[in-house]
């Protein structure tokens, strides 16, 4: 068609369209004539298009003859898809947290790769390439690459569940503070790591959440905006430069409003040094 002139190409296109319309008209006329010529028959006298008994027998026969590897393949594919659906619905509102959105993308990619591998293995099991009519061995129903991808998908599901539970717990105490929650999750997941909260509104929200938690368990001064300190630390140094020493004291006060046999706790540590 590329070698035709514009006029010839237009004529050829009109001819093809005319043939398509003629074919559709003939097909329509066939069904209209068949409908008119067919004899009327009551619905209860017609052969059913769906036979439930035969369908159930086919399902039972399929379950009886299916290979265990193929059955587990299908069950695992359904479970992975269902897990993605449930986690997607549960994290829909919280995915404004950057680390949570990134975790869901990793989860989605891992499940897609696992489902693609399971689909390939399933199609190979339905039509196995076994020359000579010999029965296939176990390795023909199992691919190590598929196992690795499914294991990775399961690991991503477990990691995302932990991340989602932490995100929802923090958002319950810090509603709307997605940036602060993201910083706490990214920087505060390592033991001994300090999280610097620079934004004043984030600091106020964090202190307010701590104060709200303290008001549930103990009685604090309602006029004070800041929460009570859970621990006080004092450092005392002597003025003798020739023989310096330092006393560190950490005081954990007793919980007010709660009967306790302990009146708080105190930790003292003395360090000294000598000049030669």
C-alpha positions in Angstrom: 0.0 0.0 0.0 2.9 2.3 0.6 3.7 2.3 -3.2 0.2 3.5 -4.1 -0.6 7.1 -4.9 -2.9 9.0 -2.6 -5.9 8.5 -4.8 -5.3 4.8 -5.2 -4.8 4.4 -1.5 -8.1 6.2 -0.8 -9.9 3.9 -3.3 -8.3 0.8 -1.7 -9.3 1.9 1.8 -12.9 2.5 0.6 -13.0 -1.0 -1.0 -11.8 -2.6 2.3 -14.4 -0.7 4.3 -17.1 -1.7 1.9 -16.1 -5.4 2.2 -16.2 -5.2 6.0 -19.6 -3.6 6.0 -20.9 -6.3 3.6 -19.5 -9.0 5.8 -21.2 -7.6 8.9 -24.5 -7.2 7.1 -24.4 -10.8 5.9 -23.7 -12.0 9.4 -26.5 -10.0 10.8 -28.9 -11.3 8.2 -27.9 -14.9 9.0 -28.7 -14.6 12.7 -32.0 -12.8 11.9 -33.0 -15.6 9.5 -32.0 -18.2 12.0 -34.0 -16.6 14.8 -37.1 -16.4 12.6 -36.8 -20.0 11.4 -36.1 -21.5 14.8 -39.1 -23.2 16.5 -40.2 -21.9 19.8 -39.4 -24.1 22.8 -40.1 -23.7 26.5 -37.1 -22.9 28.7 -37.6 -26.0 30.9 -37.5 -28.2 27.8 -34.2 -26.8 26.5 -30.9 -28.5 27.3 -29.2 -26.6 30.1 -26.0 -24.7 29.1 -24.6 -25.2 32.6 -24.7 -28.6 34.4 -23.6 -28.2 38.0 -23.2 -32.0 38.6 -20.8 -32.3 35.7 -18.9 -29.2 36.7 -18.4 -30.5 40.3 -17.2 -33.9 39.0 -14.7 -32.1 36.8 -13.4 -30.1 39.8 -13.1 -33.1 41.9 -11.3 -35.0 39.2 -8.9 -32.1 38.7 -8.1 -32.0 42.4 -7.6 -35.8 42.5 -5.2 -35.8 39.5 -3.4 -32.5 39.9 0.3 -32.7 40.7 1.1 -31.5 44.3 3.7 -29.1 42.9 1.1 -27.5 40.6 -1.4 -27.3 43.5 1.1 -25.5 45.8 2.0 -23.3 42.8 -1.6 -22.0 42.5 -2.1 -21.8 46.3 1.1 -19.7 46.7 0.1 -17.4 43.8 -3.3 -16.8 45.4 -1.8 -16.1 48.8 0.8 -13.6 47.4 -1.9 -11.8 45.5 -4.2 -11.7 48.6 -1.4 -10.4 50.8 -0.6 -7.6 48.4 -4.3 -6.6 48.3 -4.7 -6.6 52.1 -1.5 -4.7 52.7 -2.3 -2.2 49.9 -5.7 -1.5 51.5 -4.3 -1.2 55.0 -1.5 1.2 54.0 -3.5 3.4 51.7 -3.7 6.4 54.0 -0.3 5.9 55.6 1.6 5.7 52.3 2.3 9.4 52.5 5.2 8.4 54.6 8.1 8.1 52.2 9.8 5.1 53.6 6.4 3.2 53.7 5.7 4.1 50.1 9.1 2.9 49.1 8.6 -0.3 51.0 5.3 -1.0 49.2 6.9 -0.5 45.8 9.6 -3.0 46.7 6.9 -5.4 47.9 4.9 -4.9 44.7 7.9 -5.6 42.5 8.9 -8.7 44.5 5.4 -10.1 44.2 5.2 -9.4 40.5 8.4 -11.2 39.9 7.3 -14.2 42.0 3.9 -14.4 40.2 5.6 -14.3 36.8 7.9 -17.1 37.8 5.0 -19.2 39.2 3.0 -18.6 36.0 5.9 -19.8 33.9 6.4 -22.9 36.1 2.6 -23.6 36.0 2.5 -23.5 32.2 5.5 -25.7 32.0 3.9 -28.3 34.3 0.6 -28.3 32.2 2.6 -29.1 29.1 5.9 -30.6 30.3 8.6 -31.3 27.8 9.3 -34.9 28.6 10.6 -36.7 25.5 9.9 -40.4 25.0 6.9 -40.3 27.3 9.0 -40.7 30.4 7.6 -39.4 33.6 9.0 -36.1 34.7 11.3 -36.1 37.8 10.9 -33.7 40.7 13.2 -31.0 39.3 10.9 -30.5 36.2 8.2 -29.3 38.6 10.5 -27.1 40.6 12.7 -24.1 39.7 15.3 -22.8 42.1 14.9 -19.3 40.7 11.1 -19.4 41.4 11.8 -20.5 45.0 14.2 -17.6 45.5 11.8 -15.1 44.1 8.9 -16.4 46.3 11.2 -16.3 49.4 12.1 -12.7 48.5 8.4 -11.8 48.2 7.7 -13.4 51.6 10.6 -11.5 53.1 9.3 -8.2 51.7 5.8 -9.0 53.1 7.3 -9.5 56.6 9.4 -6.3 56.5 6.5 -4.3 55.2 4.2 -5.6 57.9 6.7 -4.4 60.6 7.1 -1.1 58.9 3.4 -0.6 58.5 2.7 -1.4 62.2 5.3 1.1 63.3 4.0 3.8 60.9 0.4 3.4 62.0 1.4 3.4 65.7 3.3 6.6 65.2 0.6 8.3 63.1 -1.9 7.4 65.9 0.2 9.6 68.3 1.4 12.1 65.7 -1.5 12.6 63.2 -0.6 14.3 60.0 3.1 14.4 60.8 4.2 12.3 57.9 7.6 13.9 57.6 8.3 13.4 61.3 7.2 9.8 61.2 9.4 9.2 58.2 12.4 10.7 60.0 11.7 8.6 63.1 11.5 5.4 61.0 14.5 6.0 58.9 16.9 7.4 61.5 15.6 5.9 64.7 15.5 2.2 63.7 19.1 1.7 64.7 20.0 1.4 68.3 22.0 4.3 69.7 21.0 6.6 66.8 19.9 10.2 67.7 17.1 11.7 65.7 17.3 15.5 65.4 13.9 17.1 65.0 14.6 20.6 63.6 11.1 21.8 62.7 9.4 23.6 65.7 6.0 22.2 64.9 7.4 18.7 64.8 9.1 19.2 68.2 5.8 20.5 69.6 3.9 17.5 68.3 6.5 15.1 69.6 6.5 16.7 73.1 2.7 16.8 73.1 2.5 13.1 72.3 4.8 12.3 75.1 2.9 14.5 77.5 -0.4 12.9 76.4 1.0 9.5 77.2 2.1 10.6 80.6 -1.3 12.0 81.4 -2.9 8.6 80.9 -0.7 6.8 83.5 0.3 9.5 86.0 -0.9 12.9 87.2 1.2 15.8 85.8 0.8 19.5 86.1 -1.9 20.5 83.5 -0.6 24.0 83.4 2.8 22.9 82.0 3.1 22.3 78.3 6.2 20.2 78.5 6.1 16.6 79.7 7.9 15.5 82.9 11.4 14.3 82.4 11.8 10.6 82.7 15.4 11.0 84.0 17.6 13.8 85.2 21.3 13.8 84.8 23.8 15.9 86.8 27.5 16.3 86.2 29.6 17.7 89.1 33.3 18.6 88.7 35.7 19.8 91.3 37.7 23.0 91.0 41.2 21.5 91.6 42.9 21.4 88.3 45.8 19.4 89.7 43.6 16.5 90.8 40.4 16.7 88.7 37.5 14.4 89.3 33.9 14.2 88.1 30.7 12.8 89.6 27.9 11.7 87.3 24.5 11.3 88.8 21.4 10.0 87.0 18.1 10.4 88.9 15.0 8.5 87.9 12.1 9.9 90.1 9.3 7.7 91.4 6.1 7.5 89.5 3.7 10.0 91.0 0.2 8.9 91.8 1.1 5.2 91.9 1.9 3.3 95.1 5.4 1.9 94.9 7.8 0.4 97.4 10.7 2.1 95.6 11.3 5.9 95.9 12.9 6.2 92.5 16.4 5.3 91.7 19.8 7.0 91.7 23.0 6.0 89.8 26.3 7.5 90.8 29.6 7.2 88.9 32.9 8.8 90.1 35.8 9.2 87.7 39.1 10.7 88.6 42.5 11.3 87.0 46.0 12.1 88.2 48.6 14.3 86.6 52.1 12.8 86.4 
